[in-house]
Amino acid sequence: MRWVSVTLLAVWLLATANEAFARRSGGSFSGRGGFRSAPTRSPSGSSSPSYRGGTNVIVMPGFGWGMGGYGMGGGFGGFGSLLMLGMVGLAGFYVYRSFRNASRRTGGMQGAYGSYGGDYDQDVRLDRSYVYKLQLALGRSARGLQNRLSKFAEEGDTSSESGLASLLSQTALELTREKDSIRSAGILSEGPLPLSQGESRMNTLALAERSRFDVERVRGADGKVRKAEEVLPESAEVLEFIVVTVIVATRQPLGTWKDVTDHAQVESVITALGGVAPQDLLGLEVIWTPADPTDSLTQNDLFASYPHLKSL
């Protein structure tokens, strides 16, 4: 009986290996426009954003005095002193308003000891980035996502920050509509990171996910669309899961999620990601697999390829 058990185990392992190494399809769309337009540091090391706006001109009133008619021989008598104080106060107001407006455009006045004052949150740094990765395994009832995400990749605007923000919002909406199909999830949040490191980290995460499939059926990136015509053999297995990965880089923190253990937490993360404004979005990557309707992803595939995902 021992050899029978060993044989059965070997057959099972071989079947699992065949599933794990079966050729799989996927799709993706992405953009990094926010990183391209992000301000950089000046040689002195201080943040020096380039903003569009006029030069702050402070008009100082002239001090030509002819006060002799007021009883003090042209000196600073009572009325002259009051007028002098009024003009100094008015000049001070213009100076304050000018610095306040400059502060609003640059995200806070920069002093020798860093940022001070300003109306913006101190966590918002023009040279910092935050990277988030949400990965969801959805049941076969959500297979309609394959076509909808493919349409986003083919028709969406991936060349601008506003277009990427719209794609992110639409993706979040589709995932929210399929929330009852979500079976397992994983979350990763990192930051603050320097801009270059944030973009590098995002690229690494995206490459790792895209390398999980052999044929990228559709790829929309930076305003260009690429499609693969290669035909994969029809899978003998039934489609059980679809894995969707959303990677987002932002200019300011959205949250400090370390784990997601229930549907309510997943929904809150989806809502937060979907609400990122265009001016706060540095980059976006949405990846899904399988992409072909005849492709499959079984329970064994999910355990083998995505062991970090936790059941909800």
Secondary structure, DSSP 8 states (H G I E B T S, - for coil): -HHHHHHHHHHHHHHHHHHHTS--EEEEEEE-HHHHHS--B-TTSSB--------------------GGGTTTTS--HHHHHHHHHHHHHHHHHHHHHHHHHHHHHTSEEETTEEES-SS-TT--TTEEEEEEEEEEEEGGGTTHHHHHHHHHHHS--SSHHHHHHHHHHHHHHHHHTGGGEEEEEEEEEEEEEHHHHHHHHHHHHHHHHTT-SEEEEEEETTEEEE--------SS---EEEEEEEEEESS---------SHHHHHHHHHHHHT--GGGEEEEEEEEE--STT----HHHHHHH-TT-EE-
